[in-house]
Amino acid sequence: MELLHAPWRIDYIRAPKSPPSDHSLFTRIAQSSDDAAHFIVCRERTCYAVLNTFPYNGGHLMVVPYKQTAELNDLTDEELGDLMKLVRRSVEVLRRVMKPDGFNIGMNLGKVAGAGIVEHLHMHVVPRWKGDTNFMPVIADTRVLPEALADVAARLREAFAA
């Protein structure tokens, strides 16, 4: 069994949480007009793609419906279809821009399943490269991302727009 360890994600888990709100983090990001500041790389009619700021790997995207819901059954067939189409498009763009060897794609529904933002479902699209895990996070509490998030976001935004 191969494991992808991401001990740096504990920073996200331990980070202070915003006070309770009617709007999730993803809803607030979607409502912003500054896509670059929030690392949004693509907006579609019912969903958008955003770079994860606590990535498992460089280029880690999340595809998020504009509708805030924790349940798949709350999405219409159209919204669910659009979500999967943007996941597919994200894979195509990441493959072209970042040239990974493979992908992990998935969704965590519910806190016990590992959802960090329980109230707003989203799909993870994580590019993977052979040998992409190394010793740095384990022994040095340091993760190595070869490119700044803003630079990755700009390259992906350009590719989505093409």
CNS distance restraints for C-alpha pairs under 8 A (distance, minus, plus):
assign (resid   4 and name CA) (resid 133 and name CA) 6.88 0.50 0.50
assign (resid   5 and name CA) (resid 133 and name CA) 7.58 0.50 0.50
assign (resid   6 and name CA) (resid  56 and name CA) 6.16 0.50 0.50
assign (resid   6 and name CA) (resid 137 and name CA) 7.14 0.50 0.50
assign (resid   7 and name CA) (resid 137 and name CA) 6.39 0.50 0.50
assign (resid   7 and name CA) (resid 138 and name CA) 7.13 0.50 0.50
assign (resid   7 and name CA) (resid 141 and name CA) 7.41 0.50 0.50
assign (resid   8 and name CA) (resid  12 and name CA) 7.87 0.50 0.50
assign (resid   8 and name CA) (resid  54 and name CA) 7.98 0.50 0.50
assign (resid   8 and name CA) (resid 137 and name CA) 6.83 0.50 0.50
assign (resid   8 and name CA) (resid 141 and name CA) 6.79 0.50 0.50
assign (resid   8 and name CA) (resid 142 and name CA) 7.18 0.50 0.50
assign (resid   8 and name CA) (resid 143 and name CA) 6.87 0.50 0.50
assign (resid   9 and name CA) (resid  13 and name CA) 6.47 0.50 0.50
assign (resid   9 and name CA) (resid  54 and name CA) 6.36 0.50 0.50
assign (resid   9 and name CA) (resid  55 and name CA) 7.99 0.50 0.50
assign (resid  10 and name CA) (resid  14 and name CA) 5.93 0.50 0.50
assign (resid  11 and name CA) (resid  15 and name CA) 5.85 0.50 0.50
assign (resid  12 and name CA) (resid  54 and name CA) 6.90 0.50 0.50
assign (resid  13 and name CA) (resid 116 and name CA) 7.70 0.50 0.50
assign (resid  23 and name CA) (resid  27 and name CA) 5.65 0.50 0.50
assign (resid  23 and name CA) (resid  28 and name CA) 6.38 0.50 0.50
assign (resid  23 and name CA) (resid  68 and name CA) 7.74 0.50 0.50
assign (resid  24 and name CA) (resid  28 and name CA) 6.31 0.50 0.50
assign (resid  24 and name CA) (resid  68 and name CA) 7.20 0.50 0.50
assign (resid  24 and name CA) (resid 117 and name CA) 7.60 0.50 0.50
assign (resid  24 and name CA) (resid 119 and name CA) 6.73 0.50 0.50
assign (resid  24 and name CA) (resid 120 and name CA) 6.57 0.50 0.50
assign (resid  25 and name CA) (resid  29 and name CA) 6.15 0.50 0.50
assign (resid  25 and name CA) (resid 117 and name CA) 7.70 0.50 0.50
assign (resid  26 and name CA) (resid  30 and name CA) 6.05 0.50 0.50
assign (resid  26 and name CA) (resid  64 and name CA) 7.33 0.50 0.50
assign (resid  26 and name CA) (resid  66 and name CA) 7.95 0.50 0.50
assign (resid  26 and name CA) (resid  68 and name CA) 7.95 0.50 0.50
assign (resid  26 and name CA) (resid 120 and name CA) 7.00 0.50 0.50
assign (resid  27 and name CA) (resid  31 and name CA) 6.17 0.50 0.50
assign (resid  27 and name CA) (resid  66 and name CA) 6.63 0.50 0.50
assign (resid  27 and name CA) (resid  67 and name CA) 7.87 0.50 0.50
assign (resid  27 and name CA) (resid  68 and name CA) 6.66 0.50 0.50
assign (resid  28 and name CA) (resid  32 and name CA) 6.45 0.50 0.50
assign (resid  29 and name CA) (resid  38 and name CA) 6.44 0.50 0.50
assign (resid  30 and name CA) (resid  48 and name CA) 7.77 0.50 0.50
assign (resid  30 and name CA) (resid  66 and name CA) 6.84 0.50 0.50
assign (resid  34 and name CA) (resid  38 and name CA) 6.65 0.50 0.50
assign (resid  35 and name CA) (resid  39 and name CA) 5.85 0.50 0.50
assign (resid  35 and name CA) (resid  40 and name CA) 4.85 0.50 0.50
assign (resid  35 and name CA) (resid  41 and name CA) 7.26 0.50 0.50
assign (resid  36 and name CA) (resid  40 and name CA) 6.23 0.50 0.50
assign (resid  36 and name CA) (resid  41 and name CA) 7.80 0.50 0.50
assign (resid  36 and name CA) (resid 150 and name CA) 7.47 0.50 0.50
assign (resid  36 and name CA) (resid 153 and name CA) 7.47 0.50 0.50
assign (resid  36 and name CA) (resid 154 and name CA) 7.57 0.50 0.50
assign (resid  38 and name CA) (resid  50 and name CA) 7.60 0.50 0.50
assign (resid  39 and name CA) (resid  50 and name CA) 5.58 0.50 0.50
assign (resid  39 and name CA) (resid  51 and name CA) 5.37 0.50 0.50
assign (resid  39 and name CA) (resid  52 and name CA) 7.92 0.50 0.50
assign (resid  39 and name CA) (resid 149 and name CA) 7.76 0.50 0.50
assign (resid  39 and name CA) (resid 150 and name CA) 6.89 0.50 0.50
assign (resid  39 and name CA) (resid 153 and name CA) 5.67 0.50 0.50
assign (resid  40 and name CA) (resid  48 and name CA) 7.29 0.50 0.50
assign (resid  40 and name CA) (resid  49 and name CA) 5.92 0.50 0.50
assign (resid  40 and name CA) (resid  50 and name CA) 4.17 0.50 0.50
assign (resid  40 and name CA) (resid  51 and name CA) 6.36 0.50 0.50
assign (resid  40 and name CA) (resid 153 and name CA) 7.24 0.50 0.50
assign (resid  40 and name CA) (resid 157 and name CA) 7.60 0.50 0.50
assign (resid  41 and name CA) (resid  48 and name CA) 7.77 0.50 0.50
assign (resid  41 and name CA) (resid  49 and name CA) 5.71 0.50 0.50
assign (resid  41 and name CA) (resid  50 and name CA) 5.56 0.50 0.50
assign (resid  41 and name CA) (resid  51 and name CA) 7.05 0.50 0.50
assign (resid  41 and name CA) (resid 153 and name CA) 5.96 0.50 0.50
assign (resid  41 and name CA) (resid 154 and name CA) 7.38 0.50 0.50
assign (resid  41 and name CA) (resid 156 and name CA) 6.00 0.50 0.50
assign (resid  41 and name CA) (resid 157 and name CA) 4.24 0.50 0.50
assign (resid  41 and name CA) (resid 160 and name CA) 7.06 0.50 0.50
assign (resid  42 and name CA) (resid  48 and name CA) 5.56 0.50 0.50
assign (resid  42 and name CA) (resid  49 and name CA) 5.14 0.50 0.50
assign (resid  42 and name CA) (resid  50 and name CA) 7.16 0.50 0.50
assign (resid  42 and name CA) (resid 157 and name CA) 6.20 0.50 0.50
assign (resid  42 and name CA) (resid 160 and name CA) 6.20 0.50 0.50
assign (resid  42 and name CA) (resid 161 and name CA) 7.63 0.50 0.50
assign (resid  43 and name CA) (resid  47 and name CA) 6.42 0.50 0.50
assign (resid  43 and name CA) (resid  48 and name CA) 4.35 0.50 0.50
assign (resid  43 and name CA) (resid  49 and name CA) 6.54 0.50 0.50
assign (resid  44 and name CA) (resid  48 and name CA) 5.62 0.50 0.50
assign (resid  44 and name CA) (resid  86 and name CA) 7.95 0.50 0.50
assign (resid  46 and name CA) (resid  65 and name CA) 5.83 0.50 0.50
assign (resid  46 and name CA) (resid  66 and name CA) 5.72 0.50 0.50
assign (resid  46 and name CA) (resid  67 and name CA) 7.61 0.50 0.50
assign (resid  46 and name CA) (resid  79 and name CA) 5.92 0.50 0.50
assign (resid  46 and name CA) (resid  82 and name CA) 6.66 0.50 0.50
assign (resid  46 and name CA) (resid  83 and name CA) 7.65 0.50 0.50
assign (resid  47 and name CA) (resid  63 and name CA) 6.92 0.50 0.50
assign (resid  47 and name CA) (resid  64 and name CA) 5.37 0.50 0.50
assign (resid  47 and name CA) (resid  65 and name CA) 3.97 0.50 0.50
assign (resid  47 and name CA) (resid  66 and name CA) 5.14 0.50 0.50
assign (resid  47 and name CA) (resid  79 and name CA) 7.61 0.50 0.50
assign (resid  47 and name CA) (resid  82 and name CA) 7.01 0.50 0.50
assign (resid  47 and name CA) (resid  83 and name CA) 6.23 0.50 0.50
assign (resid  47 and name CA) (resid  86 and name CA) 7.77 0.50 0.50
assign (resid  48 and name CA) (resid  63 and name CA) 5.70 0.50 0.50
assign (resid  48 and name CA) (resid  64 and name CA) 5.41 0.50 0.50
assign (resid  48 and name CA) (resid  65 and name CA) 6.46 0.50 0.50
assign (resid  48 and name CA) (resid  66 and name CA) 7.27 0.50 0.50
assign (resid  48 and name CA) (resid  86 and name CA) 7.64 0.50 0.50
assign (resid  49 and name CA) (resid  61 and name CA) 6.42 0.50 0.50
assign (resid  49 and name CA) (resid  62 and name CA) 5.62 0.50 0.50
assign (resid  49 and name CA) (resid  63 and name CA) 4.42 0.50 0.50
assign (resid  49 and name CA) (resid  64 and name CA) 6.27 0.50 0.50
assign (resid  49 and name CA) (resid  86 and name CA) 7.49 0.50 0.50
assign (resid  49 and name CA) (resid  90 and name CA) 7.70 0.50 0.50
assign (resid  50 and name CA) (resid  61 and name CA) 5.55 0.50 0.50
assign (resid  50 and name CA) (resid  62 and name CA) 5.35 0.50 0.50
assign (resid  50 and name CA) (resid  63 and name CA) 6.50 0.50 0.50
assign (resid  50 and name CA) (resid  64 and name CA) 7.77 0.50 0.50
assign (resid  51 and name CA) (resid  55 and name CA) 7.96 0.50 0.50
assign (resid  51 and name CA) (resid  59 and name CA) 6.69 0.50 0.50
assign (resid  51 and name CA) (resid  60 and name CA) 5.96 0.50 0.50
assign (resid  51 and name CA) (resid  61 and name CA) 4.49 0.50 0.50
assign (resid  51 and name CA) (resid  62 and name CA) 6.26 0.50 0.50
assign (resid  51 and name CA) (resid 149 and name CA) 7.68 0.50 0.50
assign (resid  51 and name CA) (resid 153 and name CA) 6.57 0.50 0.50
assign (resid  52 and name CA) (resid  59 and name CA) 7.88 0.50 0.50
assign (resid  52 and name CA) (resid  60 and name CA) 5.66 0.50 0.50
assign (resid  52 and name CA) (resid  61 and name CA) 5.52 0.50 0.50
assign (resid  52 and name CA) (resid  62 and name CA) 6.32 0.50 0.50
assign (resid  53 and name CA) (resid 149 and name CA) 7.32 0.50 0.50
assign (resid  55 and name CA) (resid  59 and name CA) 7.62 0.50 0.50
assign (resid  55 and name CA) (resid  60 and name CA) 5.46 0.50 0.50
assign (resid  56 and name CA) (resid  60 and name CA) 6.53 0.50 0.50
assign (resid  56 and name CA) (resid 126 and name CA) 7.11 0.50 0.50
assign (resid  57 and name CA) (resid 126 and name CA) 6.57 0.50 0.50
assign (resid  57 and name CA) (resid 127 and name CA) 6.71 0.50 0.50
assign (resid  57 and name CA) (resid 128 and name CA) 7.17 0.50 0.50
assign (resid  57 and name CA) (resid 132 and name CA) 7.90 0.50 0.50
assign (resid  57 and name CA) (resid 145 and name CA) 7.09 0.50 0.50
assign (resid  58 and name CA) (resid 127 and name CA) 7.30 0.50 0.50
assign (resid  58 and name CA) (resid 145 and name CA) 5.88 0.50 0.50
assign (resid  58 and name CA) (resid 146 and name CA) 7.38 0.50 0.50
assign (resid  58 and name CA) (resid 147 and name CA) 7.33 0.50 0.50
assign (resid  58 and name CA) (resid 149 and name CA) 7.90 0.50 0.50
assign (resid  58 and name CA) (resid 152 and name CA) 7.79 0.50 0.50
assign (resid  59 and name CA) (resid  94 and name CA) 7.15 0.50 0.50
assign (resid  59 and name CA) (resid  98 and name CA) 7.48 0.50 0.50
assign (resid  59 and name CA) (resid 126 and name CA) 6.87 0.50 0.50
assign (resid  59 and name CA) (resid 127 and name CA) 6.43 0.50 0.50
assign (resid  59 and name CA) (resid 152 and name CA) 6.58 0.50 0.50
assign (resid  59 and name CA) (resid 153 and name CA) 7.94 0.50 0.50
assign (resid  60 and name CA) (resid 124 and name CA) 7.18 0.50 0.50
assign (resid  60 and name CA) (resid 125 and name CA) 5.83 0.50 0.50
assign (resid  60 and name CA) (resid 126 and name CA) 4.51 0.50 0.50
assign (resid  60 and name CA) (resid 127 and name CA) 6.31 0.50 0.50
assign (resid  61 and name CA) (resid  90 and name CA) 7.75 0.50 0.50
assign (resid  61 and name CA) (resid 124 and name CA) 5.90 0.50 0.50
assign (resid  61 and name CA) (resid 125 and name CA) 5.09 0.50 0.50
assign (resid  61 and name CA) (resid 126 and name CA) 6.40 0.50 0.50
assign (resid  62 and name CA) (resid 122 and name CA) 6.26 0.50 0.50
assign (resid  62 and name CA) (resid 123 and name CA) 5.40 0.50 0.50
assign (resid  62 and name CA) (resid 124 and name CA) 4.59 0.50 0.50
assign (resid  62 and name CA) (resid 125 and name CA) 6.06 0.50 0.50
assign (resid  63 and name CA) (resid  83 and name CA) 6.81 0.50 0.50
assign (resid  63 and name CA) (resid  86 and name CA) 6.96 0.50 0.50
assign (resid  63 and name CA) (resid  87 and name CA) 6.43 0.50 0.50
assign (resid  63 and name CA) (resid 122 and name CA) 5.59 0.50 0.50
assign (resid  63 and name CA) (resid 123 and name CA) 5.06 0.50 0.50
assign (resid  63 and name CA) (resid 124 and name CA) 6.53 0.50 0.50
assign (resid  63 and name CA) (resid 125 and name CA) 7.62 0.50 0.50
assign (resid  64 and name CA) (resid  83 and name CA) 7.24 0.50 0.50
assign (resid  64 and name CA) (resid 120 and name CA) 7.97 0.50 0.50
assign (resid  64 and name CA) (resid 121 and name CA) 6.94 0.50 0.50
assign (resid  64 and name CA) (resid 122 and name CA) 4.66 0.50 0.50
assign (resid  64 and name CA) (resid 123 and name CA) 6.62 0.50 0.50
assign (resid  65 and name CA) (resid  79 and name CA) 7.20 0.50 0.50
assign (resid  65 and name CA) (resid  83 and name CA) 6.63 0.50 0.50
assign (resid  65 and name CA) (resid 121 and name CA) 7.63 0.50 0.50
assign (resid  65 and name CA) (resid 122 and name CA) 6.96 0.50 0.50
assign (resid  67 and name CA) (resid  75 and name CA) 7.68 0.50 0.50
assign (resid  68 and name CA) (resid 119 and name CA) 6.97 0.50 0.50
assign (resid  68 and name CA) (resid 120 and name CA) 5.06 0.50 0.50
assign (resid  68 and name CA) (resid 121 and name CA) 7.47 0.50 0.50
assign (resid  69 and name CA) (resid  74 and name CA) 6.64 0.50 0.50
assign (resid  69 and name CA) (resid  75 and name CA) 7.86 0.50 0.50
assign (resid  69 and name CA) (resid 119 and name CA) 5.80 0.50 0.50
assign (resid  69 and name CA) (resid 120 and name CA) 4.83 0.50 0.50
assign (resid  69 and name CA) (resid 121 and name CA) 6.14 0.50 0.50
assign (resid  70 and name CA) (resid  74 and name CA) 7.99 0.50 0.50
assign (resid  70 and name CA) (resid 109 and name CA) 6.98 0.50 0.50
assign (resid  70 and name CA) (resid 110 and name CA) 7.51 0.50 0.50
assign (resid  70 and name CA) (resid 118 and name CA) 6.15 0.50 0.50
assign (resid  70 and name CA) (resid 119 and name CA) 4.69 0.50 0.50
assign (resid  70 and name CA) (resid 120 and name CA) 4.92 0.50 0.50
assign (resid  70 and name CA) (resid 121 and name CA) 5.04 0.50 0.50
assign (resid  71 and name CA) (resid  75 and name CA) 7.52 0.50 0.50
assign (resid  71 and name CA) (resid 109 and name CA) 7.45 0.50 0.50
assign (resid  71 and name CA) (resid 121 and name CA) 6.92 0.50 0.50
assign (resid  72 and name CA) (resid  80 and name CA) 7.84 0.50 0.50
assign (resid  72 and name CA) (resid 121 and name CA) 7.67 0.50 0.50
assign (resid  75 and name CA) (resid  79 and name CA) 5.68 0.50 0.50
assign (resid  75 and name CA) (resid  80 and name CA) 5.92 0.50 0.50
assign (resid  76 and name CA) (resid  80 and name CA) 6.13 0.50 0.50
assign (resid  77 and name CA) (resid  81 and name CA) 5.97 0.50 0.50
assign (resid  78 and name CA) (resid  82 and name CA) 6.06 0.50 0.50
assign (resid  79 and name CA) (resid  83 and name CA) 6.09 0.50 0.50
assign (resid  80 and name CA) (resid  84 and name CA) 6.40 0.50 0.50
assign (resid  81 and name CA) (resid  85 and name CA) 6.12 0.50 0.50
assign (resid  82 and name CA) (resid  86 and name CA) 6.13 0.50 0.50
assign (resid  83 and name CA) (resid  87 and name CA) 6.29 0.50 0.50
assign (resid  84 and name CA) (resid  88 and name CA) 6.17 0.50 0.50
assign (resid  85 and name CA) (resid  89 and name CA) 6.14 0.50 0.50
assign (resid  86 and name CA) (resid  90 and name CA) 5.89 0.50 0.50
assign (resid  87 and name CA) (resid  91 and name CA) 6.33 0.50 0.50
assign (resid  87 and name CA) (resid 123 and name CA) 7.54 0.50 0.50
assign (resid  87 and name CA) (resid 125 and name CA) 7.06 0.50 0.50
assign (resid  88 and name CA) (resid  92 and name CA) 6.41 0.50 0.50
assign (resid  89 and name CA) (resid  93 and name CA) 6.17 0.50 0.50
assign (resid  90 and name CA) (resid  94 and name CA) 5.96 0.50 0.50
assign (resid  90 and name CA) (resid 125 and name CA) 7.40 0.50 0.50
assign (resid  91 and name CA) (resid  95 and name CA) 5.88 0.50 0.50
assign (resid  91 and name CA) (resid 103 and name CA) 7.81 0.50 0.50
assign (resid  91 and name CA) (resid 125 and name CA) 7.24 0.50 0.50
assign (resid  92 and name CA) (resid  96 and name CA) 6.25 0.50 0.50
assign (resid  93 and name CA) (resid  97 and name CA) 5.99 0.50 0.50
assign (resid  93 and name CA) (resid 156 and name CA) 7.04 0.50 0.50
assign (resid  93 and name CA) (resid 159 and name CA) 6.33 0.50 0.50
assign (resid  93 and name CA) (resid 160 and name CA) 6.59 0.50 0.50
assign (resid  94 and name CA) (resid  98 and name CA) 5.31 0.50 0.50
assign (resid  94 and name CA) (resid  99 and name CA) 6.74 0.50 0.50
assign (resid  94 and name CA) (resid 100 and name CA) 7.46 0.50 0.50
assign (resid  94 and name CA) (resid 127 and name CA) 7.20 0.50 0.50
assign (resid  94 and name CA) (resid 156 and name CA) 7.38 0.50 0.50
assign (resid  95 and name CA) (resid  99 and name CA) 4.68 0.50 0.50
assign (resid  95 and name CA) (resid 100 and name CA) 5.93 0.50 0.50
assign (resid  97 and name CA) (resid 155 and name CA) 7.45 0.50 0.50
assign (resid  97 and name CA) (resid 156 and name CA) 7.04 0.50 0.50
assign (resid  97 and name CA) (resid 159 and name CA) 7.32 0.50 0.50
assign (resid 100 and name CA) (resid 127 and name CA) 5.67 0.50 0.50
assign (resid 100 and name CA) (resid 128 and name CA) 5.49 0.50 0.50
assign (resid 100 and name CA) (resid 129 and name CA) 5.20 0.50 0.50
assign (resid 101 and name CA) (resid 127 and name CA) 7.58 0.50 0.50
assign (resid 101 and name CA) (resid 128 and name CA) 5.83 0.50 0.50
assign (resid 101 and name CA) (resid 129 and name CA) 4.84 0.50 0.50
assign (resid 101 and name CA) (resid 130 and name CA) 6.46 0.50 0.50
assign (resid 102 and name CA) (resid 127 and name CA) 6.07 0.50 0.50
assign (resid 102 and name CA) (resid 128 and name CA) 5.06 0.50 0.50
assign (resid 102 and name CA) (resid 129 and name CA) 6.51 0.50 0.50
assign (resid 103 and name CA) (resid 125 and name CA) 6.79 0.50 0.50
assign (resid 103 and name CA) (resid 126 and name CA) 5.45 0.50 0.50
assign (resid 103 and name CA) (resid 127 and name CA) 4.55 0.50 0.50
assign (resid 103 and name CA) (resid 128 and name CA) 5.25 0.50 0.50
assign (resid 104 and name CA) (resid 124 and name CA) 7.62 0.50 0.50
assign (resid 104 and name CA) (resid 125 and name CA) 6.03 0.50 0.50
assign (resid 104 and name CA) (resid 126 and name CA) 5.03 0.50 0.50
assign (resid 104 and name CA) (resid 127 and name CA) 6.55 0.50 0.50
assign (resid 104 and name CA) (resid 128 and name CA) 7.13 0.50 0.50
assign (resid 105 and name CA) (resid 123 and name CA) 6.99 0.50 0.50
assign (resid 105 and name CA) (resid 124 and name CA) 5.42 0.50 0.50
assign (resid 105 and name CA) (resid 125 and name CA) 4.67 0.50 0.50
assign (resid 105 and name CA) (resid 126 and name CA) 6.24 0.50 0.50
assign (resid 106 and name CA) (resid 123 and name CA) 5.51 0.50 0.50
assign (resid 106 and name CA) (resid 124 and name CA) 5.27 0.50 0.50
assign (resid 106 and name CA) (resid 125 and name CA) 6.95 0.50 0.50
assign (resid 107 and name CA) (resid 115 and name CA) 7.95 0.50 0.50
assign (resid 107 and name CA) (resid 121 and name CA) 7.43 0.50 0.50
assign (resid 107 and name CA) (resid 122 and name CA) 6.22 0.50 0.50
assign (resid 107 and name CA) (resid 123 and name CA) 4.80 0.50 0.50
assign (resid 107 and name CA) (resid 124 and name CA) 6.17 0.50 0.50
assign (resid 108 and name CA) (resid 113 and name CA) 5.34 0.50 0.50
assign (resid 108 and name CA) (resid 114 and name CA) 5.63 0.50 0.50
assign (resid 108 and name CA) (resid 115 and name CA) 4.89 0.50 0.50
assign (resid 108 and name CA) (resid 121 and name CA) 7.63 0.50 0.50
assign (resid 108 and name CA) (resid 122 and name CA) 7.90 0.50 0.50
assign (resid 108 and name CA) (resid 123 and name CA) 7.93 0.50 0.50
assign (resid 109 and name CA) (resid 113 and name CA) 5.85 0.50 0.50
assign (resid 109 and name CA) (resid 114 and name CA) 7.40 0.50 0.50
assign (resid 109 and name CA) (resid 115 and name CA) 5.89 0.50 0.50
assign (resid 109 and name CA) (resid 118 and name CA) 7.00 0.50 0.50
assign (resid 109 and name CA) (resid 121 and name CA) 6.76 0.50 0.50
assign (resid 110 and name CA) (resid 114 and name CA) 6.74 0.50 0.50
assign (resid 110 and name CA) (resid 115 and name CA) 5.50 0.50 0.50
assign (resid 110 and name CA) (resid 118 and name CA) 5.62 0.50 0.50
assign (resid 111 and name CA) (resid 115 and name CA) 4.95 0.50 0.50
assign (resid 111 and name CA) (resid 116 and name CA) 6.92 0.50 0.50
assign (resid 111 and name CA) (resid 118 and name CA) 6.01 0.50 0.50
assign (resid 117 and name CA) (resid 121 and name CA) 7.34 0.50 0.50
assign (resid 128 and name CA) (resid 132 and name CA) 6.62 0.50 0.50
assign (resid 134 and name CA) (resid 138 and name CA) 7.93 0.50 0.50
assign (resid 135 and name CA) (resid 139 and name CA) 6.14 0.50 0.50
assign (resid 135 and name CA) (resid 140 and name CA) 7.75 0.50 0.50
assign (resid 136 and name CA) (resid 140 and name CA) 5.15 0.50 0.50
assign (resid 136 and name CA) (resid 141 and name CA) 6.54 0.50 0.50
assign (resid 136 and name CA) (resid 142 and name CA) 5.45 0.50 0.50
assign (resid 136 and name CA) (resid 143 and name CA) 6.07 0.50 0.50
assign (resid 136 and name CA) (resid 144 and name CA) 7.22 0.50 0.50
assign (resid 137 and name CA) (resid 141 and name CA) 4.58 0.50 0.50
assign (resid 137 and name CA) (resid 142 and name CA) 4.63 0.50 0.50
assign (resid 137 and name CA) (resid 143 and name CA) 5.06 0.50 0.50
assign (resid 137 and name CA) (resid 144 and name CA) 7.91 0.50 0.50
assign (resid 138 and name CA) (resid 142 and name CA) 7.75 0.50 0.50
assign (resid 147 and name CA) (resid 151 and name CA) 6.63 0.50 0.50
assign (resid 147 and name CA) (resid 152 and name CA) 6.53 0.50 0.50
assign (resid 148 and name CA) (resid 152 and name CA) 6.35 0.50 0.50
assign (resid 149 and name CA) (resid 153 and name CA) 6.02 0.50 0.50
assign (resid 150 and name CA) (resid 154 and name CA) 6.12 0.50 0.50
assign (resid 151 and name CA) (resid 155 and name CA) 6.28 0.50 0.50
assign (resid 152 and name CA) (resid 156 and name CA) 6.14 0.50 0.50
assign (resid 153 and name CA) (resid 157 and name CA) 5.88 0.50 0.50
assign (resid 154 and name CA) (resid 158 and name CA) 6.18 0.50 0.50
assign (resid 155 and name CA) (resid 159 and name CA) 6.30 0.50 0.50
assign (resid 156 and name CA) (resid 160 and name CA) 6.09 0.50 0.50
assign (resid 157 and name CA) (resid 161 and name CA) 6.21 0.50 0.50
assign (resid 158 and name CA) (resid 162 and name CA) 6.34 0.50 0.50
